[in-house]
């Protein structure tokens, strides 16, 4: 999921985030991030539904008789 990032690297990143934002704001940041991801997924799925409903599947035309 994170490519070549292992546990030590993730812990260092977490410590940096805690130092920058503080431990009290972490739950708030996590909630905001989760809501943003949820809204993004909802927008993408509704966009896909709009494209599917506006472009009905086409049936091929039968060959013309000569």
C-alpha positions as CSV (number, residue, x, y, z in Angstrom):
1,X,0.0,0.0,0.0
2,X,2.8,2.4,0.9
3,X,5.3,1.1,-1.5
4,X,8.7,0.8,0.1
5,X,7.7,2.5,3.4
6,X,8.3,0.2,6.3
7,X,7.2,0.5,10.0
8,X,10.2,2.7,11.0
9,X,9.5,5.2,8.2
10,X,5.8,5.3,9.1
11,X,6.6,5.9,12.8
12,X,8.9,8.8,11.9
13,X,6.2,10.3,9.7
14,X,3.7,10.0,12.5
15,X,6.1,11.6,15.0
16,X,6.6,14.5,12.6
17,X,2.9,15.0,12.1
18,X,2.4,14.9,15.9
19,X,5.1,17.6,16.3
20,X,3.7,19.8,13.6
21,X,0.0,19.6,14.5
22,X,0.0,18.5,18.1
23,X,-1.6,15.4,19.6
24,X,-4.9,17.2,20.3
25,X,-5.6,18.0,16.7
26,X,-4.8,14.5,15.3
27,X,-8.4,13.2,15.8
28,X,-9.8,16.4,14.1
29,X,-7.4,16.0,11.2
30,X,-8.3,12.3,10.8
31,X,-12.0,13.1,10.8
32,X,-11.5,15.9,8.2
33,X,-9.4,13.6,6.0
34,X,-12.0,10.8,6.2
35,X,-14.8,13.1,5.3
36,X,-12.8,14.5,2.4
37,X,-12.1,11.0,1.0
38,X,-15.8,10.1,1.5
39,X,-16.9,13.2,-0.4
40,X,-14.4,12.5,-3.2
41,X,-15.6,8.9,-3.6
42,X,-19.2,10.0,-3.7
43,X,-18.5,12.6,-6.3
44,X,-16.6,10.1,-8.5
45,X,-19.4,7.5,-8.2
46,X,-22.1,10.0,-9.0
47,X,-20.1,11.2,-12.0
48,X,-19.8,7.7,-13.3
49,X,-23.6,7.1,-12.8
50,X,-24.3,10.3,-14.8
51,X,-22.1,9.2,-17.6
52,X,-23.6,5.8,-17.7
53,X,-27.2,7.1,-17.7
54,X,-26.6,9.8,-20.3
55,X,-24.9,7.5,-22.7
56,X,-27.2,4.4,-23.2
57,X,-25.6,1.4,-24.7
58,X,-25.8,1.4,-28.4
59,X,-26.7,-1.6,-30.5
60,X,-24.8,-2.2,-33.7
61,X,-26.7,-1.5,-36.9
62,X,-27.5,-4.5,-39.1
63,X,-25.5,-4.6,-42.3
64,X,-27.1,-2.9,-45.3
65,X,-28.6,-5.2,-48.0
66,X,-26.9,-4.9,-51.4
